[in-house]
Amino acid sequence: MAATDQFTESPILTAIAIAYRNPDQILIADEVLPRVTAPGRNFKWQNYGEADAFTLPNTRVGRRGTPNQVEVEGTEKSAACEDFGIDVPLDNATLEEAKRNGHDPQMKATERATDVVALDREVRVANVITNADNYHPDHVEALGGSDVFDDPDSDPVSAIEDMLDTCWVRPNQLVFGLKSWRAFRKHPKIVKAVHGNSGDQGRATREQVAELLEVRRVLVGASRVNIKRPGENPVLNRVWDNIVAGQYIDRTADTSGGLTFGFSAQLGTKVAGTLPANMGLRGGVLVRSGETLAELVVANRAGFLIQNATGV
């Protein structure tokens, strides 16, 4: 491949990819597993297991003594960041016409490509959070029968509080799939608790639920994704499924250490640019946007998962 066929990073398009946020696309991945800086494509990180960081040393110091020493470390593990990106093709005829009209389709193409990469990240993070294998077995519960949130006689507050208390570090945020959230926020016991009425009218807000359950934030995953391949009839599924999950997130933690349920190690920044494309009579360009990440669970005792939160 000739050198002229290589990807060329554009400072302008990269700035767009970094700053761009679609105001109408409701994505929560960056809050569920916050981004931290990866020291390199291949890096080491600390995994916290059964007793790591939970053992309390003796902190008493004698008048002529010295304090005890403690190294809050887990088990060192290796990971590697992966590249995620997408191309948007633009033919030269379209580019030339847009230039005459004072437009730059490459900027809009960067936004579209960034949207796709962001949705793909949302799916990856949702797969991490909804996978029972990423939690200690004691921190996973599948509801059924009269315990599901759409049963008016169930007790969803106790169901979540029990799981919060099971975790070795109490989660400070909750993640609902849209289906479980809709059932939870209109459950008569929730409505009664936050509005002080009989429970037959109203809906609870995320802020009210956060206060009720004593967590810092409540996140709701509402995005959809087509699970069929291009060219097949589309089937749109909810990304976050029928779950409630809790995580203790310490935003000061990074690859060097710190007890947190998980994070996303990011190498560098988002990047965008172009490369020549062989299309049509006059050719064109591919506008590429992407990022380099690794999504990791750091302490599986600092989170929980409720599956099948509703019966429908």
Secondary structure, 3 states (H helix, E strand, C coil): CCHHHCCEECHHHHHHHHHCCCCCCCCCHHHHCCEEECCCCEEEEEECCCCCCCCCCCCCCCCCCCCCCCCCCCEEEEEECEEEEEEEEEEHHHHHHHHHCCCCHHHHHHHHHHHHHHHHHHHHHHHHHHCHHHCCHHHEEECCHHHCCCCCCCCHHHHHHHHHHHCCCCCCEEEEEHHHHHHHHCCHHHHHHHHCCCCCCCCCCHHHHHHHHCCCEEEEECCEEECCCCCCCCCEEECCCCCEEEECCCCCCECCECCCCEEEEECCCCEEEEEEECCCCCCEEEEEEEEEEEEEECCHHHEEEEECCCCC
